């Protein structure tokens, strides 16, 4: 905006105006160009501290003022009571107003166009800081009379001094546009102490405010410790909840392994379709056992390996700074996808056998292994090679937040949702066949009581083949359910568990708005409450719900327990007894069963 052109003009219009004025000056030699000195000011290097990192140009200051006096009267002190991102955005806006950008007019000495604040910067300040400012005003820290937030529909404050009147906020193409975030880490007002859950930034102290341990989680000498999400809940509640889940996962891994070993050792368990349960048990055991690298000390995979202060870690783990996190993340991705794939294949086989009486997979078992092992291996290799593994709001590493959707949840949904649909269709079909079977029995009883034996025989001869065929198919369906009810029950449990887990993390992953976090920081820093109180006020509803999180984790943590409960039945105990008796007798450990012995020769 030209300080000496009409307030709605743009630099092109100003240039045209200067050309006209120059032409008139040549003609009359009495009308000079309006210079910066005419409106009372000067161009000077910026030597202040508040706007460092925002201003990289020589600034214009009013006549009789300097950079220090402008900073003292521009309202910067009140802005220092705020926190990022509001503080940075409001500093950017205020610096662009307090220190206009002079643009020299070509060919003219000491003649400048002055560029003022952008409309976009003004709107960003209002949008980012409204909640924070209202919170501080409600607590009496900022007076309601202090207008920190601008009115973007009015003119720019302080521009009434110019010859053409007050200046309106300008578009980005013709304004003093500054970055919304400082270009350096220098903090105008470092914090004297760090209230819990914040910790002291040792890097900030050792560098005298020139560097942060982690720019994303540190400000003015204080940092949110790793893992950051723990700070938004009641202290210690996430650690306790996930530790209980770790115990369940360990138990689940052991019990699933018992079933897997049983199906590998005992006779006739490697044949189709029993081998599906074997592979489902192996994959479930693998998934649950992924807790091993973090068991008892989740910080070693949640946080970066090398920290400035190992006792107070700040930087979170990624593939770039924690090899153990990468290892566990690959383990989790492979195990979770393999478990989903094999249990989905159990459902598919159940549907094909029960509804269609088609042993399609019996001669195509390579399809099983391609889906059950090939797909998880492919996704795992992609995640590792692209370094897309890191800590992701849990007690274990997995795909990072920006890649989890494509590397885990979309493939999981693509495998799981069709199988769940098939399972629903299978149950609907079973119910229909069962009802038809009951109707047939009632109709047969009524027929036998109403007609003579000759008429009944005649009716049977007329219906003949089709009736027998339908009855045979119904018997097949009912017999299949009697034989495979355990697989059907596991399919129901799996469908509910994985669907809830999948839906929870998909829905909670949509909570990406972090605008509440600055108000939460203000609540902690200004003593508005402790960690739990401020979390309930501002974080609740914006972070994953703790009870729902534990429910989703519980369901997937007990898959191995359900496999054991359904498939380690009494017949397996008897078969183990025979096998162990054979081993014992073969090694000459006994010739006859004695009291209390498990084996018998």
C-alpha positions as CSV (number, residue, x, y, z in Angstrom):
1,X,0.0,0.0,0.0
2,X,1.4,3.4,-0.9
3,X,1.4,5.7,2.1
4,X,0.8,8.7,-0.1
5,X,-1.6,7.3,-2.7
6,X,-5.3,6.6,-2.2
7,X,-5.8,4.0,0.5
8,X,-7.3,1.5,-1.9
9,X,-4.6,1.7,-4.5
10,X,-2.0,-1.0,-5.3
11,X,1.7,-0.6,-6.2
12,X,0.9,-0.6,-10.0
13,X,-1.5,2.3,-9.4
14,X,1.0,4.1,-7.3
15,X,3.7,3.7,-10.0
16,X,1.3,5.2,-12.6
17,X,0.6,8.1,-10.2
18,X,4.3,8.7,-9.8
19,X,4.7,8.8,-13.6
20,X,2.0,11.4,-13.8
21,X,3.5,13.5,-11.0
22,X,7.0,13.3,-12.6
23,X,5.5,14.5,-15.9
24,X,3.8,17.4,-14.2
25,X,7.1,18.2,-12.3
26,X,9.0,18.4,-15.5
27,X,6.4,20.7,-16.9
28,X,6.2,23.1,-14.0
29,X,9.3,22.2,-11.9
30,X,7.5,23.2,-8.8
31,X,5.6,20.1,-7.6
32,X,8.1,17.5,-5.9
33,X,7.3,13.8,-5.3
34,X,6.1,13.0,-1.8
35,X,9.0,11.4,0.2
36,X,9.1,9.4,3.4
37,X,10.3,12.5,5.2
38,X,7.2,14.4,4.2
39,X,5.0,12.1,6.3
40,X,7.4,12.2,9.2
41,X,9.6,9.1,9.4
42,X,12.8,7.3,8.4
43,X,14.1,4.0,7.1
44,X,16.4,2.2,9.6
45,X,17.8,-1.3,10.2
46,X,15.8,-3.4,12.6
47,X,17.7,-3.7,15.8
48,X,15.0,-4.9,18.2
49,X,14.5,-8.3,19.7
50,X,10.7,-9.0,19.7
51,X,10.4,-9.3,16.0
52,X,13.6,-11.2,15.3
53,X,12.9,-14.1,13.0
54,X,10.0,-12.3,11.5
55,X,11.6,-9.1,10.1
56,X,14.4,-9.4,7.5
57,X,14.3,-5.9,6.0
58,X,15.0,-2.3,6.9
59,X,12.0,-0.8,8.7
60,X,10.2,2.5,8.6
61,X,9.7,4.3,12.0
62,X,7.8,7.6,12.7
63,X,9.8,10.8,13.1
64,X,11.2,11.2,16.5
65,X,11.0,7.4,17.3
66,X,13.3,4.5,17.0
67,X,12.9,0.7,17.0
68,X,13.0,0.5,20.8
69,X,10.3,3.1,21.4
70,X,8.0,1.4,18.8
71,X,8.4,-2.0,20.4
72,X,7.6,-0.5,23.9
73,X,4.3,1.0,22.7
74,X,3.1,-1.6,20.2
75,X,1.5,-4.0,22.7
76,X,4.1,-6.7,22.5
77,X,4.2,-7.1,26.3
78,X,0.6,-8.5,26.4
79,X,1.4,-10.9,23.5
80,X,4.2,-12.4,25.6
81,X,1.6,-13.8,28.0
82,X,0.3,-16.1,25.2
83,X,1.8,-19.3,23.9
84,X,2.4,-20.8,20.4
85,X,0.9,-21.0,17.9
86,X,-1.1,-18.0,18.9
87,X,1.9,-16.0,20.1
88,X,3.8,-16.4,16.9
89,X,0.8,-15.6,14.7
90,X,-0.1,-12.5,16.7
91,X,3.6,-11.4,16.7
92,X,3.7,-11.7,13.0
93,X,0.6,-9.6,12.7
94,X,1.8,-6.9,15.2
95,X,5.3,-6.7,13.7
96,X,3.9,-6.1,10.2
97,X,1.9,-3.2,11.5
98,X,4.5,-1.7,13.9
99,X,7.2,-1.8,11.3
100,X,5.9,-1.1,7.8
101,X,8.1,-2.4,4.9
102,X,9.5,0.5,2.8
103,X,9.8,-0.2,-0.9
104,X,12.1,2.3,-2.7
105,X,10.6,4.1,-5.7
106,X,13.0,3.4,-8.7
107,X,15.0,6.4,-9.7
108,X,13.9,8.5,-6.8
109,X,16.0,9.2,-3.7
110,X,14.4,8.8,-0.3
111,X,11.0,8.0,-1.9
112,X,9.2,4.9,-0.7
113,X,6.0,3.0,-0.9
114,X,5.1,1.7,2.5
115,X,3.5,-1.8,2.8
116,X,1.3,-2.6,5.8
117,X,-0.4,-5.6,7.3
118,X,-2.1,-8.3,5.1
119,X,-5.7,-9.2,5.5
120,X,-4.8,-12.9,5.6
121,X,-2.4,-12.3,8.6
122,X,-5.2,-10.4,10.4
123,X,-7.7,-13.2,9.9
124,X,-5.1,-15.8,10.9
125,X,-4.5,-13.9,14.2
126,X,-8.2,-13.8,15.0
127,X,-8.8,-17.4,14.1
128,X,-5.7,-18.7,16.0
129,X,-5.9,-16.5,19.1
130,X,-9.6,-15.9,19.9
131,X,-10.0,-18.8,22.3
132,X,-6.7,-18.1,24.1
133,X,-7.4,-14.4,24.6
134,X,-10.9,-15.0,25.8
135,X,-9.5,-17.6,28.3
136,X,-6.9,-15.2,29.7
137,X,-9.5,-12.4,29.9
138,X,-12.0,-14.7,31.7
139,X,-9.2,-15.4,34.3
140,X,-8.4,-11.7,34.7
141,X,-4.9,-12.1,33.3
142,X,-5.7,-9.8,30.4
143,X,-8.2,-7.0,30.9
144,X,-11.3,-7.0,28.7
145,X,-10.4,-3.5,27.7
146,X,-7.2,-4.5,26.0
147,X,-7.9,-5.2,22.3
148,X,-5.3,-7.7,21.3
149,X,-7.5,-9.2,18.5
150,X,-7.8,-6.9,15.5
151,X,-11.0,-6.0,13.6
152,X,-10.1,-7.1,10.1
153,X,-13.1,-5.2,8.6
154,X,-11.8,-1.9,9.9
155,X,-8.7,0.1,8.9
156,X,-5.2,-0.7,10.2
157,X,-4.6,0.9,13.6
158,X,-2.1,3.8,13.6
159,X,-2.3,4.6,9.9
160,X,-4.5,7.6,10.4
161,X,-1.4,9.8,10.4
162,X,-0.8,9.5,6.6
163,X,-1.9,12.2,4.2
164,X,-4.5,10.0,2.4
165,X,-6.1,8.8,5.7
166,X,-6.2,5.4,7.4
167,X,-5.2,2.3,5.4
168,X,-7.3,-0.8,4.9
169,X,-5.9,-4.4,5.3
170,X,-4.3,-5.4,2.0
171,X,-4.3,-8.6,-0.2
172,X,-1.2,-10.8,-0.1
173,X,-0.1,-9.4,-3.5
174,X,0.5,-5.9,-2.1
175,X,1.2,-6.0,1.7
176,X,3.9,-6.5,4.2
177,X,3.6,-10.3,4.4
178,X,5.6,-11.9,7.2
179,X,6.0,-15.6,8.2
180,X,3.5,-16.8,10.8
181,X,6.2,-18.7,12.6
182,X,9.6,-17.2,13.7
183,X,12.5,-18.2,11.5
184,X,14.6,-18.9,14.6
185,X,14.1,-20.3,18.1
186,X,15.1,-17.2,20.0
187,X,12.4,-16.6,22.7
188,X,11.7,-13.0,23.6
189,X,10.8,-14.0,27.2
190,X,12.1,-17.4,28.4
191,X,10.1,-19.1,31.1
192,X,11.6,-18.9,34.6
193,X,10.2,-22.3,35.6
194,X,8.4,-25.3,34.0
195,X,5.2,-26.4,35.7
196,X,4.3,-30.1,35.4
197,X,4.0,-31.9,33.1
198,X,6.5,-29.7,31.3
199,X,10.2,-30.4,31.7
200,X,13.3,-28.1,31.4
201,X,14.8,-27.9,27.9
202,X,18.5,-28.5,28.6
203,X,19.4,-27.7,25.0
204,X,17.7,-24.3,25.2
205,X,19.6,-23.5,28.4
206,X,23.0,-24.7,27.1
207,X,22.6,-22.7,23.8
208,X,21.4,-19.6,25.7
209,X,18.1,-19.7,23.9
210,X,19.4,-20.2,20.4
211,X,18.2,-23.9,20.0
212,X,15.4,-26.1,21.2
213,X,15.6,-29.9,21.9
214,X,12.6,-30.3,19.7
215,X,10.9,-27.4,17.9
216,X,7.6,-29.2,17.8
217,X,7.3,-29.8,21.5
218,X,9.5,-27.1,23.1
219,X,9.0,-23.4,23.7
220,X,10.9,-20.8,25.7
221,X,12.9,-23.3,27.7
222,X,10.1,-25.8,28.5
223,X,9.1,-29.0,26.7
224,X,6.4,-31.6,26.8
225,X,8.1,-34.8,27.7
226,X,7.9,-38.0,25.5
227,X,5.4,-39.4,25.0
228,X,3.5,-36.2,24.6
229,X,0.0,-37.7,24.7
230,X,0.5,-38.8,28.3
231,X,0.4,-35.1,29.4
232,X,-3.3,-34.8,28.3
233,X,-4.6,-37.5,30.6
234,X,-4.6,-38.1,34.3
235,X,-1.0,-38.7,35.3
236,X,0.0,-42.3,35.0
237,X,-3.3,-43.6,33.7
238,X,-2.1,-44.5,30.2
239,X,0.9,-46.3,31.6
240,X,-1.2,-48.4,33.9
241,X,-3.8,-49.1,31.3
242,X,-1.3,-50.2,28.6
243,X,0.6,-52.3,31.2
244,X,-2.5,-54.3,31.8
245,X,-2.9,-54.7,28.1
246,X,0.7,-55.9,27.8
247,X,0.0,-58.6,30.4
248,X,-3.1,-59.7,28.3
249,X,-1.0,-59.7,25.1
250,X,1.6,-61.8,26.8
251,X,-0.9,-64.3,28.0
252,X,-2.6,-64.3,24.6
253,X,0.7,-64.9,22.8
254,X,1.4,-67.9,25.1
255,X,-2.0,-69.5,24.8
256,X,-2.1,-69.1,21.0
257,X,1.4,-70.6,20.8
258,X,0.1,-73.6,22.8
259,X,-2.6,-74.2,20.2
260,X,-0.2,-73.7,17.3
261,X,2.3,-76.2,18.7
262,X,-0.6,-78.7,19.4
263,X,-1.7,-78.4,15.8
264,X,1.8,-78.9,14.5
265,X,2.7,-81.9,16.7
266,X,-0.5,-83.8,17.0
267,X,-1.6,-86.1,14.1
268,X,-4.0,-85.0,11.4
269,X,-4.0,-81.3,12.4
270,X,-2.0,-80.2,9.4
271,X,-4.7,-81.1,6.9
272,X,-7.2,-78.7,5.5
273,X,-9.2,-77.1,7.1
274,X,-7.5,-77.6,10.5
275,X,-4.4,-76.0,9.1
276,X,-6.3,-72.7,8.9
277,X,-6.6,-72.7,12.7
278,X,-2.9,-73.5,12.9
279,X,-1.9,-70.5,10.9
280,X,-4.4,-68.2,12.6
281,X,-2.9,-69.3,16.0
282,X,0.6,-68.6,14.7
283,X,-0.2,-65.2,13.4
284,X,-2.2,-64.3,16.6
285,X,0.8,-65.4,18.7
286,X,3.1,-63.3,16.6
287,X,0.9,-60.2,16.9
288,X,0.5,-60.5,20.7
289,X,4.2,-61.2,21.2
290,X,5.2,-57.9,19.5
291,X,4.8,-56.4,23.0
292,X,8.2,-58.0,24.0
293,X,10.5,-55.1,23.0
294,X,8.5,-52.6,25.1
295,X,7.3,-54.8,27.9
296,X,7.9,-53.1,31.3
297,X,9.6,-50.1,29.8
298,X,7.6,-48.6,26.8
299,X,9.8,-45.4,26.8
300,X,12.6,-47.3,25.1
301,X,10.5,-47.6,22.0
302,X,8.3,-44.5,22.4
303,X,11.2,-42.0,22.5
304,X,14.3,-41.5,20.5
305,X,17.4,-43.5,21.5
306,X,19.8,-40.5,22.0
307,X,18.4,-37.6,24.1
308,X,20.1,-34.5,25.6
309,X,18.8,-35.7,28.9
310,X,18.1,-39.5,28.9
311,X,16.2,-39.2,32.2
312,X,13.8,-36.7,30.7
313,X,13.3,-37.8,27.0
314,X,11.6,-35.3,24.7
315,X,12.0,-36.4,21.1
316,X,9.6,-39.2,20.0
317,X,10.8,-42.3,18.2
318,X,10.9,-42.7,14.5
319,X,12.7,-45.0,12.1
320,X,15.5,-42.4,11.9
321,X,16.3,-42.3,15.7
322,X,15.3,-45.7,17.2
323,X,16.2,-49.0,15.7
324,X,14.2,-51.0,18.3
325,X,11.1,-48.9,17.4
326,X,11.6,-49.9,13.8
327,X,11.9,-53.5,14.7
328,X,8.8,-53.6,16.8
329,X,6.8,-51.5,14.3
330,X,7.6,-54.0,11.5
331,X,6.6,-56.8,13.9
332,X,3.3,-55.2,14.7
333,X,2.4,-54.5,11.1
334,X,3.2,-58.0,10.0
335,X,1.5,-59.6,13.0
336,X,-1.7,-57.6,12.9
337,X,-2.1,-58.0,9.1
338,X,-1.4,-61.7,9.2
339,X,-3.9,-62.2,12.1
340,X,-6.5,-60.3,10.2
341,X,-5.8,-62.2,6.9
342,X,-5.8,-65.7,8.4
343,X,-9.0,-65.2,10.5
344,X,-10.6,-63.7,7.4
345,X,-9.6,-66.8,5.5
346,X,-11.3,-69.0,8.2
347,X,-14.5,-67.0,7.6
348,X,-14.2,-67.4,3.8
349,X,-13.6,-71.1,4.0
350,X,-16.6,-71.5,6.4
351,X,-18.8,-69.7,4.0
352,X,-17.7,-71.7,0.9
353,X,-18.1,-75.0,2.8
354,X,-21.4,-74.3,4.5
355,X,-23.3,-72.3,1.9
356,X,-21.9,-73.7,-1.4
357,X,-20.4,-77.0,-0.2
358,X,-17.4,-76.1,-2.3
359,X,-13.9,-77.1,-1.1
360,X,-12.4,-74.4,-3.3
361,X,-9.4,-73.8,-1.2
362,X,-8.5,-77.4,-0.8
363,X,-6.7,-77.5,-4.1
364,X,-5.6,-73.9,-4.0
365,X,-3.8,-73.5,-0.7
366,X,-1.2,-71.3,-2.3
367,X,-3.9,-68.6,-2.3
368,X,-4.1,-68.9,1.5
369,X,-0.4,-68.3,1.9
370,X,-0.3,-65.5,-0.6
371,X,-3.0,-63.6,1.3
372,X,-2.0,-64.8,4.8
373,X,1.7,-64.3,4.6
374,X,2.5,-62.5,1.3
375,X,0.3,-59.4,1.9
376,X,1.6,-58.7,5.5
377,X,5.2,-59.3,4.3
378,X,4.8,-56.8,1.4
379,X,3.3,-54.1,3.7
380,X,6.0,-54.6,6.2
381,X,8.8,-54.3,3.7
382,X,7.3,-51.1,2.3
383,X,7.0,-49.6,5.8
384,X,10.6,-50.5,6.7
385,X,12.2,-49.4,3.4
386,X,10.3,-46.1,3.4
387,X,11.1,-45.4,7.1
388,X,7.4,-45.1,7.8
389,X,7.5,-46.5,11.3
390,X,7.4,-44.6,14.5
391,X,5.6,-44.0,17.8
392,X,1.9,-43.4,17.1
393,X,0.0,-42.6,20.3
394,X,0.3,-46.0,21.8
395,X,2.7,-48.1,24.0
396,X,4.1,-49.7,20.8
397,X,5.6,-48.5,17.6
398,X,3.7,-49.0,14.3
399,X,3.1,-47.1,11.1
400,X,3.5,-43.3,11.6
401,X,0.4,-41.2,11.9
402,X,0.6,-39.9,8.3
403,X,1.2,-43.4,6.8
404,X,-0.9,-45.7,9.1
405,X,-4.0,-45.2,7.0
406,X,-2.4,-46.6,3.8
407,X,0.0,-49.1,5.4
408,X,-2.3,-50.6,7.9
409,X,-5.9,-49.5,8.3
410,X,-7.0,-49.4,4.6
411,X,-5.4,-52.9,3.8
412,X,-6.9,-54.2,7.1
413,X,-10.4,-52.9,6.1
414,X,-10.0,-54.3,2.6
415,X,-9.4,-57.7,4.0
416,X,-11.7,-57.6,7.0
417,X,-14.9,-55.9,5.7
418,X,-15.6,-58.4,2.9
419,X,-15.1,-61.3,5.3
420,X,-17.4,-59.8,7.9
421,X,-20.0,-59.3,5.2
422,X,-19.6,-63.0,4.1
423,X,-20.0,-64.1,7.7
424,X,-23.2,-62.1,8.1
425,X,-24.4,-63.7,4.9
426,X,-23.5,-67.1,6.2
427,X,-25.5,-66.6,9.4
428,X,-28.5,-65.3,7.5
429,X,-28.3,-68.4,5.3
430,X,-28.0,-70.8,8.3
431,X,-31.0,-69.2,10.0
432,X,-33.1,-69.5,6.8
433,X,-32.1,-73.2,6.3
434,X,-32.8,-73.9,10.0
435,X,-36.3,-72.3,9.8
436,X,-37.0,-74.2,6.5
437,X,-36.0,-77.5,8.2
438,X,-38.4,-76.9,11.1
439,X,-41.2,-76.1,8.7
440,X,-40.5,-79.3,6.7
441,X,-40.7,-81.4,9.9
442,X,-44.0,-79.8,10.9
443,X,-45.4,-80.3,7.4
444,X,-44.2,-83.9,7.2
445,X,-45.9,-84.7,10.6
446,X,-49.1,-83.0,9.4
447,X,-49.1,-85.0,6.2
448,X,-48.6,-88.3,7.9
449,X,-51.5,-87.7,10.2
450,X,-54.0,-86.4,7.5
451,X,-53.5,-88.9,4.7
452,X,-53.4,-92.6,4.3
453,X,-50.1,-94.3,3.8
454,X,-50.8,-94.8,0.1
455,X,-51.4,-91.1,-0.5
456,X,-48.3,-90.2,1.4
457,X,-46.2,-92.6,-0.7
458,X,-47.7,-91.2,-3.8
459,X,-46.9,-87.7,-2.7
460,X,-43.3,-88.7,-2.0
461,X,-43.0,-90.3,-5.4
462,X,-44.3,-87.1,-7.1
463,X,-41.9,-84.8,-5.3
464,X,-39.1,-87.4,-5.3
465,X,-35.7,-86.1,-6.3
466,X,-36.0,-82.4,-5.6
467,X,-37.3,-82.9,-2.0
468,X,-34.5,-85.3,-1.3
469,X,-32.0,-82.9,-2.7
470,X,-33.2,-80.0,-0.5
471,X,-33.3,-82.2,2.5
472,X,-29.7,-83.4,1.8
473,X,-28.5,-79.8,1.5
474,X,-30.2,-78.8,4.7
475,X,-28.6,-81.8,6.5
476,X,-25.2,-80.7,5.1
477,X,-25.6,-77.1,6.4
478,X,-26.7,-78.2,9.8
479,X,-24.0,-80.8,10.1
480,X,-21.4,-78.2,9.0
481,X,-22.5,-75.9,11.8
482,X,-22.4,-78.7,14.3
483,X,-18.9,-79.6,13.3
484,X,-17.5,-76.0,12.7
485,X,-19.3,-74.1,15.4
486,X,-16.0,-73.2,17.0
487,X,-14.7,-71.7,13.8
488,X,-18.0,-69.8,13.5
489,X,-17.8,-68.5,17.1
490,X,-14.1,-67.4,16.5
491,X,-15.2,-65.6,13.4
492,X,-17.9,-63.7,15.3
493,X,-15.4,-62.7,18.0
494,X,-12.8,-61.8,15.5
495,X,-15.2,-59.7,13.4
496,X,-16.3,-57.7,16.5
497,X,-12.8,-57.3,17.8
498,X,-11.1,-56.1,14.6
499,X,-14.0,-54.0,13.5
500,X,-14.1,-52.1,16.8
501,X,-10.3,-51.7,16.8
502,X,-10.3,-50.6,13.1
503,X,-13.2,-48.2,13.5
504,X,-11.8,-46.7,16.7
505,X,-8.4,-45.8,15.2
506,X,-10.0,-44.6,12.0
507,X,-12.4,-42.3,13.9
508,X,-9.8,-41.1,16.4
509,X,-7.3,-40.5,13.6
510,X,-9.6,-37.8,12.3
511,X,-8.9,-35.8,15.5
512,X,-6.1,-33.7,13.9
513,X,-7.3,-30.2,15.1
514,X,-4.7,-29.1,17.6
515,X,-6.0,-25.5,18.1
516,X,-7.1,-26.5,21.6
517,X,-3.5,-27.2,22.7
518,X,-2.4,-23.6,23.1
519,X,-5.3,-22.9,25.5
520,X,-4.4,-26.1,27.4
521,X,-0.8,-24.8,27.7
522,X,-2.1,-21.5,29.0
523,X,-4.2,-23.4,31.6
524,X,-1.1,-25.2,32.9
525,X,1.4,-22.3,32.7
526,X,-0.9,-19.7,34.3
527,X,-2.0,-22.0,37.1
528,X,-5.5,-22.5,35.9
529,X,-5.4,-26.2,37.0
530,X,-3.2,-29.2,37.2
531,X,-2.6,-31.7,34.4
532,X,-5.8,-33.6,35.0
533,X,-8.0,-30.5,35.5
534,X,-6.6,-28.8,32.4
535,X,-6.9,-32.0,30.4
536,X,-10.6,-32.4,31.3
537,X,-11.2,-28.7,30.3
538,X,-9.5,-28.6,27.0
539,X,-8.0,-32.0,25.9
540,X,-11.1,-34.1,26.5
541,X,-12.9,-34.7,23.3
542,X,-9.8,-33.7,21.2
543,X,-7.7,-36.7,22.2
544,X,-8.6,-40.4,22.0
545,X,-11.2,-41.4,24.7
546,X,-9.4,-43.5,27.4
547,X,-12.2,-46.0,28.1
548,X,-12.8,-46.6,24.3
549,X,-9.0,-46.9,23.7
550,X,-8.7,-49.5,26.4
551,X,-11.8,-51.4,25.1
552,X,-10.3,-51.5,21.6
553,X,-6.9,-52.6,22.9
554,X,-8.6,-55.3,25.1
555,X,-10.5,-56.9,22.2
556,X,-7.4,-57.3,20.0
557,X,-5.2,-58.3,23.0
558,X,-7.3,-61.3,23.8
559,X,-7.5,-63.0,20.3
560,X,-5.1,-65.7,21.4
561,X,-7.1,-66.3,24.6
562,X,-10.2,-67.0,22.5
563,X,-8.4,-69.3,20.1
564,X,-7.2,-71.3,23.1
565,X,-10.6,-71.4,24.7
566,X,-12.3,-72.6,21.6
567,X,-9.8,-75.0,20.1
568,X,-7.8,-76.4,23.0
569,X,-10.6,-78.8,23.8
570,X,-10.6,-82.2,25.7
571,X,-9.7,-84.2,22.6
572,X,-6.4,-82.3,22.3
573,X,-5.6,-83.1,25.9
574,X,-6.2,-86.8,25.2
575,X,-4.1,-86.7,22.0
576,X,-1.3,-85.0,23.9
577,X,-1.5,-87.7,26.5
578,X,-1.1,-90.4,23.8
579,X,1.8,-88.5,22.2
580,X,3.6,-88.0,25.5
581,X,3.0,-91.6,26.5
582,X,4.7,-92.7,23.3
583,X,7.6,-90.4,23.9
584,X,8.0,-91.6,27.5
585,X,7.7,-95.3,26.6
586,X,10.1,-94.9,23.7
587,X,12.7,-93.5,26.0
588,X,12.1,-96.4,28.4
589,X,10.8,-94.1,31.2
590,X,8.0,-96.5,32.2
591,X,6.2,-99.8,31.4
592,X,2.9,-99.2,33.1
593,X,0.9,-96.3,34.4
594,X,1.4,-95.5,38.0
595,X,-0.8,-93.3,40.2
596,X,-0.6,-89.7,39.2
597,X,1.2,-90.3,35.9
598,X,0.0,-88.5,32.8
599,X,1.4,-91.1,30.3
600,X,0.6,-94.8,30.0
601,X,2.6,-97.5,28.2
